[in-house]
C-alpha cells in the first residue's frame, strides 16, 4: 500500500517544494523591496531636512531671524525631546553625515516619533486626500539638532510607519505568480505521476501466471519508455515461467516413467524384505519428486481459490494421520469459511503435522481466531529447535540432523514448501519453542 501511494506522494512533495521555493523567492523579494523602500524614505527625509537645517544655520550666522514658516524649522533654547530617547537612529546618523558633508558642525541630534493630529499646522496646506493618507499611514517625526552655541534647531515632518500598501501589492503579485507558475507545474507533475502510479500498481500485482493487460503507455517520453520496458519485461518473465513449467512437466514425466518401470520389475524379486525396501525407496523418490516439482511450480498453481471450511479441512488432515495410527489431536473449532486453494493448504498443514509426529511423537492442532487473522497452530512435545536455527530450517534441503538418514528425517523440503504455500496465500509460518517443551508451528492467514 505504501509503495502504491508513492507517485501521489511524489506529486504532493514536488508541489510543496515548488510552493516553498516560490514563498522563499517572494520573501527575499519582499525583504529587498522593504530595504529599498526604507532607504528611499530615509533619503526623502534626510535630504530636505539637511537643506533646511543648513539654510536656518546660514540665516542665524548672517544675523537674520528664522521666520515661523520658513522651512518649518524652529529655534529653541532646549530640546523638546527627552534625553536618551532615539526613535529613529538611522535618520540621526544619515542627517549628521549630510551636515558634515556640507561643512556644518553640530552637537547632539535627537529624534522622536509622535502621533499626528488632524489640526496639526504641518497639514494645513496639504490636499485633503494626502492628509487622510498621512494620518492613516504616518507619524510626526521630530528632529532636534544642537548648535555649537547650545541652542536647538527643531524640525517636524511626516514619517511613514506602515507598509501595508507594499504588503498588499506583494500579496497580489504572489497570488498571480502562484496561479501562473504553480498550476501548470502541478498539472505537469500529475501527468507524470499518473502513469507512475499505474506502473507501481502493476509491479505490485505482478506474479507468476499474471494475465493482466499491459500498462497503458502514456506520459512524458521518459516515463512512456519506462512503462514500455516494464511491459516487455513482464512478457519475457511470463514466457520464461511458461517455459519452466513445460520443462518441469517433461522432467516429471521422464522421471516417473522409469520409476513406474522399476516398481513393476521389483515384483520379480523373491525376497519380501528386499522387495518392500525397494518399493519404499521408489515411493520416497516419488514423494521427493512431487515436493520438488510442487515447490518449483508454486506461484502458478492450476487449482483456483475456492471457499472452504478451514476447520473441516484441518480436521480431515488430522484424521488421515489418525488412520495411520499417529498420536495427533485436533481441538474442535467453529466453522470458519475462508477463500484459499484447499489442496495446497492441506499439503502445508500435512507437512507441519508430519514434522511434529516425526520429531515430537505427538501433535496437537488447533485454530485460533485473531482480530484480523486466523492462526493454525501445530504443537508437539519434542526437543524443539535451537533459537538461532528457527529461520534457517525453512531453507530448502536444510536438515538439523546431518546424517542424511531417511529414517531420521526427509530431504528438507517440507517446511520450505509449507511456507511457500502459506506465503502465496498471503500469510506466513513462524516456529517458536514452547515454554513447557516442544515446538509450535503457527500458520497465520489473513481473515
C-alpha positions as CSV (number, residue, x, y, z in Angstrom):
1,X,0.0,0.0,0.0
2,X,2.8,2.4,0.8
3,X,4.6,1.8,-2.5
4,X,1.3,2.2,-4.3
5,X,0.9,5.7,-2.9
6,X,4.4,6.9,-3.7
7,X,3.6,8.6,-7.0
8,X,0.9,10.6,-5.4
9,X,3.2,11.5,-2.5
10,X,5.9,12.5,-5.1
11,X,3.4,14.9,-6.7
12,X,2.5,16.3,-3.4
13,X,6.1,16.7,-2.3
14,X,7.1,18.3,-5.6
15,X,4.1,20.7,-5.3
16,X,5.0,21.6,-1.7
17,X,8.7,22.1,-2.8
18,X,7.6,24.5,-5.6
19,X,5.3,26.4,-3.2
20,X,8.2,26.6,-0.7
21,X,10.6,27.8,-3.4
22,X,8.1,30.5,-4.6
23,X,7.5,31.6,-1.0
24,X,11.2,31.9,-0.3
25,X,11.7,33.8,-3.5
26,X,8.9,36.2,-2.7
27,X,10.2,36.6,0.9
28,X,13.6,37.6,-0.4
29,X,11.9,39.9,-2.9
30,X,9.8,41.4,-0.1
31,X,12.9,41.9,2.1
32,X,14.8,43.7,-0.7
33,X,11.8,45.9,-1.5
34,X,11.4,46.9,2.1
35,X,15.1,47.7,2.4
36,X,15.0,49.7,-0.8
37,X,11.8,51.5,0.3
38,X,13.3,52.2,3.7
39,X,16.4,53.7,2.1
40,X,14.3,55.8,-0.3
41,X,12.2,57.1,2.7
42,X,15.4,57.9,4.6
43,X,16.8,59.8,1.7
44,X,13.5,61.7,1.3
45,X,13.7,62.7,5.0
46,X,17.4,63.5,5.5
47,X,17.9,65.4,2.2
48,X,15.2,68.1,2.7
49,X,15.8,68.2,6.4
50,X,19.6,68.8,6.0
51,X,18.9,71.5,3.5
52,X,16.5,73.3,5.8
53,X,18.9,73.0,8.8
54,X,21.8,74.4,6.7
55,X,19.6,77.2,5.4
56,X,18.5,78.0,9.0
57,X,22.1,77.9,10.3
58,X,23.2,80.2,7.5
59,X,20.4,82.8,8.3
60,X,21.4,82.7,12.0
61,X,25.1,83.2,11.1
62,X,24.1,86.2,9.0
63,X,22.2,87.6,11.9
64,X,18.8,87.1,10.2
65,X,15.9,85.7,12.2
66,X,14.2,82.4,11.4
67,X,10.6,83.1,10.5
68,X,7.8,80.9,11.8
69,X,7.0,79.5,8.4
70,X,10.5,79.2,6.9
71,X,11.1,75.5,6.2
72,X,9.3,74.5,9.4
73,X,12.5,75.0,11.4
74,X,12.2,76.4,14.9
75,X,14.9,77.7,17.2
76,X,14.6,76.7,20.8
77,X,16.7,77.1,23.9
78,X,16.2,73.4,25.0
79,X,15.4,70.2,23.1
80,X,11.8,69.1,23.2
81,X,13.0,65.5,23.1
82,X,13.8,63.9,26.4
83,X,17.5,62.8,26.5
84,X,18.1,59.1,25.8
85,X,15.1,58.7,23.5
86,X,16.1,57.9,20.0
87,X,13.1,56.8,17.9
88,X,14.9,56.7,14.5
89,X,18.7,56.4,14.9
90,X,19.2,55.9,11.2
91,X,17.7,59.3,10.5
92,X,20.1,60.8,13.0
93,X,23.2,59.1,11.5
94,X,22.2,60.0,7.9
95,X,21.5,63.6,8.9
96,X,24.8,64.0,10.7
97,X,26.6,62.7,7.6
98,X,24.8,65.1,5.3
99,X,25.5,68.1,7.6
100,X,29.2,67.1,7.9
101,X,29.5,66.9,4.2
102,X,28.1,70.4,3.9
103,X,30.7,71.7,6.5
104,X,28.1,72.3,9.2
105,X,29.3,71.1,12.6
106,X,26.6,70.4,15.2
107,X,26.3,68.8,18.6
108,X,23.7,66.2,19.5
109,X,21.0,65.1,17.1
110,X,17.8,63.7,18.7
111,X,14.8,62.2,17.1
112,X,11.3,61.2,18.4
113,X,8.0,60.0,16.9
114,X,4.7,61.4,18.0
115,X,1.1,60.8,16.7
116,X,-0.1,63.2,14.1
117,X,-3.2,65.3,14.9
118,X,-5.7,66.5,12.3
119,X,-5.3,70.1,13.3
120,X,-1.5,70.0,13.1
121,X,-0.3,73.1,11.3
122,X,2.0,71.0,9.2
123,X,-1.0,69.5,7.4
124,X,-2.9,72.8,6.7
125,X,-1.5,73.4,3.2
126,X,-1.8,69.8,2.0
127,X,-4.6,68.4,-0.2
128,X,-7.3,66.5,1.8
129,X,-6.6,63.1,0.2
130,X,-2.9,63.4,1.2
131,X,-3.9,64.5,4.7
132,X,-6.0,61.4,5.1
133,X,-3.3,59.1,3.9
134,X,-0.7,60.7,6.1
135,X,-3.0,60.5,9.2
136,X,-3.5,56.8,8.4
137,X,0.0,55.7,7.5
138,X,2.4,58.2,9.2
139,X,3.5,59.7,12.5
140,X,5.2,63.0,13.2
141,X,9.0,62.8,13.2
142,X,10.6,65.4,15.4
143,X,14.3,66.1,14.7
144,X,16.3,68.3,17.2
145,X,19.8,69.4,16.1
146,X,22.0,71.1,18.7
147,X,24.1,74.0,17.5
148,X,27.5,74.8,18.9
149,X,26.1,77.7,20.9
150,X,23.9,75.3,22.8
151,X,20.6,76.3,21.1
152,X,18.5,73.8,19.2
153,X,17.1,73.7,15.7
154,X,13.8,71.8,15.7
155,X,12.1,70.4,12.6
156,X,8.9,68.4,12.3
157,X,7.8,66.2,9.3
158,X,5.6,63.1,8.5
159,X,7.3,59.7,8.9
160,X,5.6,56.6,7.4
161,X,5.0,53.9,10.0
162,X,3.3,51.2,7.9
163,X,4.0,49.4,4.6
164,X,0.5,48.0,4.2
165,X,0.3,49.1,0.6
166,X,3.5,47.4,-0.3
167,X,2.5,44.2,1.6
168,X,-0.8,44.0,-0.3
169,X,0.9,44.6,-3.6
170,X,3.3,41.8,-2.9
171,X,0.5,39.5,-1.8
172,X,-1.2,40.2,-5.1
173,X,2.0,39.5,-7.0
174,X,2.5,36.3,-5.1
175,X,-1.1,35.1,-5.9
176,X,-0.6,35.9,-9.6
177,X,2.7,34.1,-9.6
178,X,1.2,31.0,-7.9
179,X,-1.6,30.9,-10.5
180,X,0.7,31.4,-13.5
181,X,3.5,29.1,-12.4
182,X,2.2,26.6,-9.8
183,X,-0.9,25.4,-11.6
184,X,0.9,24.4,-14.8
185,X,3.6,22.8,-12.8
186,X,1.1,20.8,-10.8
187,X,-0.7,19.7,-13.9
188,X,2.7,18.5,-15.4
189,X,3.5,16.6,-12.2
190,X,0.1,15.0,-12.3
191,X,0.7,14.0,-15.9
192,X,3.9,12.3,-14.8
193,X,2.6,10.8,-11.5
194,X,-0.5,9.1,-13.0
195,X,1.4,6.6,-15.3
196,X,3.9,6.1,-12.5
197,X,1.1,5.2,-10.2
198,X,-0.3,2.7,-12.7
199,X,3.2,1.2,-13.2
200,X,3.7,0.9,-9.4
201,X,0.3,-0.9,-9.0
202,X,1.1,-3.2,-11.9
203,X,4.5,-4.1,-10.4
204,X,2.9,-4.8,-7.0
205,X,0.3,-7.1,-8.5
206,X,2.6,-8.9,-10.9
207,X,3.2,-12.5,-10.2
208,X,3.5,-15.9,-11.8
209,X,0.5,-16.5,-14.0
210,X,-0.3,-12.8,-14.3
211,X,-2.5,-12.4,-17.4
212,X,-3.4,-8.7,-16.8
213,X,-3.4,-6.3,-19.7
214,X,-0.2,-4.3,-20.3
215,X,0.2,-1.0,-18.5
216,X,-1.1,1.8,-20.8
217,X,1.8,3.7,-22.3
218,X,1.3,7.4,-21.6
219,X,3.0,10.4,-20.1
220,X,6.3,12.1,-21.0
221,X,8.7,10.4,-23.3
222,X,11.0,9.1,-20.5
223,X,8.0,7.8,-18.4
224,X,6.4,6.2,-21.5
225,X,9.8,4.5,-22.3
226,X,9.9,3.1,-18.7
227,X,6.3,1.7,-19.0
228,X,7.1,0.1,-22.3
229,X,10.2,-1.5,-20.8
230,X,8.2,-2.9,-17.9
231,X,5.6,-4.4,-20.2
232,X,8.3,-6.0,-22.3
233,X,10.0,-7.3,-19.1
234,X,6.7,-8.8,-17.8
235,X,6.2,-10.5,-21.1
236,X,9.7,-12.0,-21.0
237,X,9.3,-13.2,-17.4
238,X,5.9,-14.7,-18.1
239,X,7.4,-16.5,-21.2
240,X,10.3,-17.9,-19.1
241,X,7.9,-19.1,-16.4
242,X,5.8,-20.9,-19.0
243,X,8.9,-22.5,-20.5
244,X,10.0,-23.6,-17.0
245,X,6.6,-25.2,-16.4
246,X,6.8,-27.1,-19.6
247,X,10.3,-28.2,-18.7
248,X,9.2,-29.4,-15.2
249,X,6.3,-31.3,-16.7
250,X,8.6,-33.1,-19.1
251,X,11.1,-33.8,-16.3
252,X,8.4,-35.2,-14.1
253,X,7.0,-37.4,-16.9
254,X,10.5,-38.6,-17.8
255,X,11.4,-39.5,-14.2
256,X,8.1,-41.1,-13.3
257,X,8.2,-43.4,-16.3
258,X,11.4,-45.3,-15.2
259,X,10.2,-45.2,-11.6
260,X,7.0,-46.9,-12.6
261,X,9.0,-49.4,-14.6
262,X,11.2,-50.1,-11.6
263,X,8.1,-50.6,-9.5
264,X,6.9,-53.3,-11.9
265,X,10.3,-55.0,-12.0
266,X,10.7,-55.3,-8.3
267,X,7.7,-57.6,-8.2
268,X,10.0,-60.3,-9.6
269,X,12.3,-60.1,-6.5
270,X,11.7,-63.2,-4.4
271,X,12.9,-61.8,-1.1
272,X,10.0,-60.0,0.5
273,X,12.2,-57.8,2.7
274,X,14.3,-56.6,-0.2
275,X,11.2,-56.1,-2.4
276,X,9.5,-54.0,0.4
277,X,12.6,-51.9,0.8
278,X,12.8,-51.3,-2.9
279,X,9.1,-50.3,-3.0
280,X,9.6,-47.9,-0.1
281,X,12.6,-46.3,-1.9
282,X,10.6,-45.9,-5.1
283,X,7.7,-44.3,-3.1
284,X,10.1,-42.0,-1.3
285,X,11.6,-41.0,-4.7
286,X,8.1,-40.2,-6.0
287,X,7.3,-38.1,-2.9
288,X,10.6,-36.3,-3.3
289,X,9.9,-35.6,-6.9
290,X,6.4,-34.3,-6.1
291,X,7.8,-32.0,-3.4
292,X,10.5,-30.6,-5.8
293,X,8.0,-30.1,-8.6
294,X,5.4,-28.5,-6.3
295,X,8.0,-26.1,-4.9
296,X,9.2,-25.2,-8.3
297,X,5.7,-24.6,-9.7
298,X,4.4,-22.7,-6.7
299,X,3.1,-19.3,-7.6
300,X,1.5,-20.7,-10.8
301,X,-1.0,-23.2,-9.3
302,X,-3.6,-24.8,-11.5
303,X,-6.0,-25.0,-8.6
304,X,-8.3,-21.9,-8.3
305,X,-9.1,-20.4,-4.9
306,X,-12.4,-21.7,-3.5
307,X,-14.4,-21.0,-0.4
308,X,-13.8,-23.9,2.1
309,X,-14.4,-24.5,5.8
310,X,-10.9,-24.3,7.3
311,X,-11.8,-26.2,10.4
312,X,-13.1,-29.1,8.3
313,X,-10.0,-29.0,6.1
314,X,-7.6,-29.2,9.1
315,X,-9.8,-31.9,10.8
316,X,-9.7,-34.0,7.6
317,X,-5.8,-33.8,7.6
318,X,-5.7,-34.9,11.2
319,X,-8.0,-37.8,10.6
320,X,-5.6,-39.1,7.9
321,X,-2.8,-39.2,10.4
322,X,-5.1,-40.9,13.0
323,X,-5.9,-43.6,10.4
324,X,-2.2,-44.3,10.2
325,X,-2.0,-44.7,14.0
326,X,-0.2,-41.5,14.8
327,X,-0.9,-39.6,18.0
328,X,-2.5,-36.4,16.6
329,X,-5.2,-34.5,18.3
330,X,-7.4,-31.7,16.9
331,X,-9.0,-29.2,19.2
332,X,-12.6,-28.7,17.9
333,X,-13.2,-25.3,16.4
334,X,-16.3,-23.5,15.0
335,X,-16.8,-23.4,11.3
336,X,-14.6,-20.9,9.5
337,X,-15.2,-20.0,5.9
338,X,-12.1,-18.9,4.0
339,X,-11.2,-18.5,0.4
340,X,-8.0,-20.4,-0.5
341,X,-6.6,-23.2,-2.5
342,X,-7.6,-26.3,-0.5
343,X,-5.2,-28.9,-1.9
344,X,-2.1,-26.7,-1.3
345,X,-3.2,-25.6,2.1
346,X,-3.9,-29.2,3.1
347,X,-0.4,-30.1,2.0
348,X,1.1,-27.3,4.1
349,X,-0.8,-28.4,7.2
350,X,0.1,-32.0,6.5
351,X,3.9,-31.2,6.2
352,X,3.8,-29.4,9.6
353,X,1.9,-32.3,11.3
354,X,4.3,-34.8,9.7
355,X,7.3,-33.0,11.1
356,X,5.6,-32.8,14.5
357,X,4.9,-36.5,14.6
358,X,8.4,-37.4,13.3
359,X,10.4,-35.3,15.7
360,X,7.9,-34.7,18.6
361,X,6.0,-38.1,18.6
362,X,2.7,-36.3,19.2
363,X,0.9,-33.3,17.7
364,X,-1.9,-31.1,19.0
365,X,-3.6,-29.0,16.3
366,X,-5.9,-26.0,17.0
367,X,-7.3,-23.0,15.2
368,X,-7.2,-19.6,16.9
369,X,-9.3,-16.6,15.7
370,X,-7.3,-13.3,15.9
371,X,-8.7,-9.8,15.3
372,X,-7.5,-9.6,11.7
373,X,-6.2,-13.1,11.0
374,X,-6.6,-16.8,11.6
375,X,-3.9,-19.0,13.1
376,X,-3.4,-22.7,12.7
377,X,-1.1,-24.0,15.5
378,X,0.6,-27.4,15.3
379,X,2.3,-28.1,18.7
380,X,4.5,-31.1,19.5
381,X,6.3,-32.3,22.6
382,X,9.7,-32.9,21.0
383,X,13.1,-31.4,21.8
384,X,12.4,-28.1,19.9
385,X,14.9,-26.3,17.7
386,X,17.8,-24.0,18.7
387,X,16.7,-20.4,18.7
388,X,19.4,-19.5,16.1
389,X,18.1,-22.1,13.7
390,X,14.3,-21.4,13.8
391,X,14.5,-19.5,10.5
392,X,17.3,-21.5,8.9
393,X,15.2,-24.7,8.8
394,X,12.9,-23.1,6.2
395,X,15.6,-23.1,3.6
396,X,15.2,-25.8,1.0
397,X,17.2,-29.0,1.6
398,X,18.1,-28.0,5.1
399,X,18.0,-30.6,7.9
400,X,19.0,-30.2,11.5
401,X,20.0,-33.9,11.6
402,X,23.0,-34.1,9.2
403,X,23.4,-37.9,8.9
404,X,21.1,-37.8,5.7
405,X,19.4,-41.0,7.1
406,X,15.9,-41.2,5.7
407,X,14.7,-42.9,8.9
408,X,15.5,-39.7,10.9
409,X,14.2,-37.1,8.5
410,X,13.3,-36.2,5.0
411,X,15.2,-34.2,2.4
412,X,14.5,-30.8,3.9
413,X,11.7,-29.6,1.7
414,X,8.7,-30.0,3.9
415,X,9.0,-26.7,5.8
416,X,10.2,-24.8,2.7
417,X,7.2,-26.0,0.7
418,X,4.7,-25.2,3.5
419,X,6.0,-21.7,4.0
420,X,5.9,-21.1,0.2
421,X,2.3,-22.3,0.1
422,X,1.2,-20.1,3.0
423,X,3.0,-17.0,1.7
424,X,1.4,-17.5,-1.7
425,X,-1.9,-17.3,0.2
426,X,-0.9,-14.0,1.9
427,X,0.1,-15.5,5.2
428,X,3.2,-16.8,6.9
429,X,4.6,-19.6,9.1
430,X,6.5,-19.0,12.4
431,X,8.3,-21.5,14.6
432,X,8.6,-21.0,18.3
433,X,9.9,-23.1,21.2
434,X,7.2,-23.7,23.7
435,X,8.0,-22.9,27.4
436,X,6.7,-26.3,28.5
437,X,8.8,-28.0,25.9
438,X,8.4,-28.9,22.3
439,X,7.8,-26.7,19.2
440,X,4.9,-24.8,17.9
441,X,4.5,-24.1,14.2
442,X,1.9,-21.4,13.5
443,X,0.3,-20.7,10.2
444,X,-1.2,-17.2,10.1
445,X,-3.7,-16.4,7.4
446,X,-5.4,-13.0,6.8
447,X,-9.0,-13.1,7.8
